[in-house]
Amino acid sequence: MSVNYIQRTSHQYTEEKLSDKAFSKVAAELMDSGLILCSAYHWRSSPPEIQYGLVSVDSSKTEYHITINDKPALTTGLRSDANAWKTALQANGFDCDYTIEETQTTKQIWAKPKGTSLFIVSDAHDWGGEPKMMQLNYAEGVKLTPTLRNAADGVFLEFETTWELEKVARKADIESTMVETPLQDLGLITSIVESALGISEPIMVDCKFHAETQTTSECAPDIIAMRRQAAIDARNGTQEDE
């Protein structure tokens, strides 16, 4: 019988939700860096057909200008109201009619993120694992899945690391494999997200190991420290490349 080990880490960066515009800018920067916020139900190997950043949006506005005895009287945005005014006034002996004015406008807005999953663009970086849509797969059978949430209580970067084995493994082996195998990629993704947020480190980190046996244990402090250092190393490496 196989045993599925799961390690979940949550990095909290703010204590309240970012504005839609601010988080939309984060999404645009992430896309430029090879991480695309999308729905968890995107199951095509090609990147989501999403465009973040400033996009043009067309809108139209219709107004009904009511006249009484050929003089402007009032304006409404509803045809039903214009017809009601016209019918009532004509029934009372007034010369009433209305004209229609349509206005087309184009404005630029920041495209809002369409989900919390992060599609990993395969050729954006030298990934240690094999990118498969919203996941990185490793030869050891380890899988890493990142998500980014802009929730009411803050912005959270979350990682789920899974490892499926045919038998129960020692705790030390589980922790070392699940931490060290995806460490470089986890640090790189963390660095990219922190750069997009403009924040150098999280205000809180929650890290737990879990198994199908329903046992749960806290991550050792050195594991959290290793992952923080991986993010710092990735950030420093990016700055050197620039």
C-alpha positions as CSV (number, residue, x, y, z in Angstrom):
1,M,0.0,0.0,0.0
2,S,1.4,3.4,-1.0
3,V,1.8,6.2,1.4
4,N,1.4,9.8,0.3
5,Y,3.4,12.4,2.2
6,I,2.3,16.0,2.0
7,Q,4.2,19.1,3.1
8,R,2.4,22.5,3.1
9,T,4.0,25.8,3.5
10,S,2.3,29.2,3.7
11,H,4.1,32.5,3.4
12,Q,2.0,35.5,4.6
13,Y,3.2,38.8,3.2
14,T,0.5,41.3,4.3
15,E,-2.2,41.5,7.0
16,E,-4.9,42.7,4.7
17,K,-6.0,42.2,1.1
18,L,-4.2,44.2,-1.6
19,S,-6.4,46.5,-3.8
20,D,-7.5,45.0,-7.1
21,K,-5.3,47.4,-9.0
22,A,-2.2,46.6,-6.9
23,F,-2.7,42.8,-7.2
24,S,-3.3,43.2,-10.9
25,K,0.1,44.8,-11.2
26,V,1.6,41.9,-9.3
27,A,0.0,39.5,-11.8
28,A,1.5,41.4,-14.7
29,E,5.0,41.3,-13.2
30,L,4.6,37.6,-12.5
31,M,3.6,36.9,-16.1
32,D,6.7,38.7,-17.3
33,S,8.8,36.4,-15.0
34,G,7.2,33.2,-16.2
35,L,4.5,32.6,-13.6
36,I,0.9,33.1,-14.8
37,L,-1.9,33.3,-12.3
38,C,-4.8,31.2,-13.6
39,S,-7.6,28.9,-12.7
40,A,-6.8,25.5,-11.1
41,Y,-9.0,24.0,-13.9
42,H,-6.5,24.9,-16.7
43,W,-5.5,21.5,-17.9
44,R,-3.8,22.3,-21.2
45,S,0.0,22.1,-21.5
46,S,0.2,25.4,-23.3
47,P,0.1,28.6,-21.2
48,P,-3.3,30.1,-20.4
49,E,-4.5,32.6,-23.0
50,I,-4.5,35.5,-20.5
51,Q,-3.0,38.9,-20.9
52,Y,-2.2,40.8,-17.7
53,G,-1.1,44.5,-17.5
54,L,-2.9,47.5,-19.0
55,V,-5.6,46.4,-21.5
56,S,-8.1,48.4,-23.5
57,V,-11.8,48.1,-22.6
58,D,-14.6,49.5,-24.8
59,S,-17.8,50.7,-23.2
60,S,-20.9,52.2,-24.5
61,K,-23.5,54.6,-22.9
62,T,-27.0,55.3,-24.1
63,E,-29.0,58.3,-23.0
64,Y,-32.5,59.4,-23.8
65,H,-33.1,63.1,-24.0
66,I,-36.8,64.0,-23.4
67,T,-38.2,67.2,-24.9
68,I,-41.5,69.0,-24.1
69,N,-42.8,71.4,-26.8
70,D,-39.3,71.0,-28.5
71,K,-37.5,72.2,-25.4
72,P,-35.0,69.9,-23.4
73,A,-36.8,68.6,-20.2
74,L,-34.9,65.7,-18.7
75,T,-32.5,62.8,-19.5
76,T,-32.7,59.2,-18.6
77,G,-30.5,56.2,-19.2
78,L,-33.5,53.8,-19.6
79,R,-35.6,53.4,-22.7
80,S,-38.5,52.2,-20.6
81,D,-38.5,55.5,-18.6
82,A,-38.3,57.6,-21.8
83,N,-41.3,55.8,-23.2
84,A,-43.2,56.1,-19.9
85,W,-42.6,59.9,-19.8
86,K,-43.5,60.3,-23.4
87,T,-46.8,58.3,-23.0
88,A,-47.8,60.1,-19.8
89,L,-47.1,63.6,-21.1
90,Q,-48.7,63.1,-24.5
91,A,-51.8,61.7,-22.7
92,N,-52.0,65.1,-20.8
93,G,-51.8,67.1,-24.0
94,F,-48.1,67.9,-24.1
95,D,-46.0,67.7,-27.3
96,C,-43.4,65.2,-26.0
97,D,-40.7,63.2,-27.7
98,Y,-37.2,61.9,-27.0
99,T,-33.9,61.5,-28.9
100,I,-31.3,58.9,-28.4
101,E,-27.6,59.6,-27.9
102,E,-25.0,56.8,-27.9
103,T,-21.5,57.3,-26.8
104,Q,-18.6,54.9,-27.3
105,T,-15.5,55.2,-25.0
106,T,-12.2,53.3,-24.7
107,K,-10.2,53.2,-21.5
108,Q,-7.2,51.3,-20.2
109,I,-7.5,49.2,-17.0
110,W,-5.3,46.7,-15.2
111,A,-6.5,43.2,-16.1
112,K,-7.6,41.3,-12.9
113,P,-6.0,38.0,-12.0
114,K,-8.1,34.9,-13.1
115,G,-7.4,32.4,-10.3
116,T,-4.8,31.5,-7.6
117,S,-2.8,28.8,-9.4
118,L,0.5,29.6,-10.9
119,F,1.2,28.2,-14.4
120,I,4.9,27.6,-14.7
121,V,6.3,28.6,-18.1
122,S,8.8,25.9,-19.0
123,D,11.4,28.0,-20.8
124,A,11.2,31.0,-18.5
125,H,13.9,29.7,-16.1
126,D,16.3,26.8,-15.7
127,W,13.9,24.9,-13.5
128,G,15.3,22.0,-11.4
129,G,12.1,20.0,-11.9
130,E,10.0,19.4,-15.0
131,P,7.2,22.0,-15.4
132,K,3.8,20.5,-16.0
133,M,1.2,23.2,-16.0
134,M,0.8,24.4,-12.4
135,Q,3.3,21.9,-11.0
136,L,7.0,20.9,-11.0
137,N,7.8,17.2,-11.1
138,Y,11.1,15.6,-10.0
139,A,12.8,12.3,-10.7
140,E,12.5,11.3,-7.1
141,G,8.7,11.4,-7.4
142,V,8.4,14.6,-5.5
143,K,5.9,17.2,-6.8
144,L,5.8,20.9,-6.0
145,T,2.6,23.0,-6.5
146,P,2.6,26.8,-5.8
147,T,-0.4,29.1,-5.4
148,L,-0.8,32.8,-4.7
149,R,-3.9,34.1,-2.9
150,N,-5.0,37.7,-2.3
151,A,-7.4,37.0,0.6
152,A,-9.2,39.3,3.0
153,D,-6.6,38.6,5.7
154,G,-3.6,39.1,3.5
155,V,-1.5,37.9,0.6
156,F,-0.3,34.2,0.8
157,L,2.2,32.3,-1.3
158,E,1.6,28.6,-0.6
159,F,3.5,25.5,-1.6
160,E,2.3,21.9,-1.5
161,T,5.0,19.3,-1.8
162,T,3.9,15.7,-2.3
163,W,5.9,12.4,-2.3
164,E,4.2,9.1,-2.9
165,L,6.0,5.9,-1.7
166,E,5.2,2.2,-1.6
167,K,6.0,2.0,2.0
168,V,6.4,4.1,5.1
169,A,9.7,6.1,5.2
170,R,11.7,7.4,8.1
171,K,10.8,10.9,9.2
172,A,14.4,12.2,8.5
173,D,14.3,10.8,5.0
174,I,10.9,12.3,4.3
175,E,11.9,15.7,5.4
176,S,15.3,15.8,3.7
177,T,13.9,14.5,0.3
178,M,10.8,16.8,0.3
179,V,12.8,19.8,1.4
180,E,16.1,19.4,-0.6
181,T,14.7,18.1,-3.9
182,P,12.5,21.2,-4.8
183,L,14.5,23.7,-2.8
184,Q,16.1,25.6,-5.7
185,D,12.8,26.0,-7.5
186,L,10.9,26.9,-4.3
187,G,13.5,29.6,-3.6
188,L,13.3,30.9,-7.2
189,I,9.5,31.1,-7.2
190,T,9.5,32.8,-3.7
191,S,12.0,35.3,-5.0
192,I,10.0,36.1,-8.1
193,V,6.8,36.6,-6.1
194,E,8.5,38.7,-3.4
195,S,10.0,40.9,-6.2
196,A,6.6,41.4,-7.8
197,L,5.1,42.2,-4.4
198,G,8.0,44.6,-3.5
199,I,8.4,42.7,-0.2
200,S,11.7,41.2,0.9
201,E,10.4,38.5,3.3
202,P,7.1,37.2,4.8
203,I,5.6,38.3,8.1
204,M,4.7,34.8,9.0
205,V,5.5,31.3,7.8
206,D,3.4,28.2,8.5
207,C,5.0,24.8,7.6
208,K,3.6,21.3,8.3
209,F,4.2,17.7,7.2
210,H,1.2,15.4,6.8
211,A,0.8,11.8,5.9
212,E,-2.2,9.7,4.9
213,T,-2.1,8.2,8.4
214,Q,-3.4,11.6,9.6
215,T,-0.3,12.3,11.5
216,T,0.9,15.9,11.3
217,S,4.2,17.5,12.5
218,E,5.6,21.0,12.5
219,C,8.5,21.7,10.2
220,A,11.8,22.0,12.0
221,P,13.2,25.6,12.2
222,D,16.2,24.6,10.0
223,I,13.8,23.6,7.2
224,I,12.2,27.1,7.3
225,A,15.6,28.7,7.4
226,M,16.8,26.6,4.4
227,R,13.9,27.8,2.3
228,R,14.3,31.4,3.3
229,Q,18.0,31.2,2.3
230,A,17.0,29.6,-1.0
231,A,14.8,32.6,-1.8
232,I,17.6,35.0,-0.8
233,D,20.1,33.1,-3.0
234,A,17.6,33.2,-6.0
235,R,17.1,36.9,-5.5
236,N,20.8,37.6,-5.4
237,G,21.4,35.5,-8.4
238,T,18.7,37.4,-10.4
239,Q,20.3,40.7,-9.4
240,E,23.7,39.5,-10.6
241,D,22.3,38.4,-13.9
242,E,20.9,41.9,-14.4
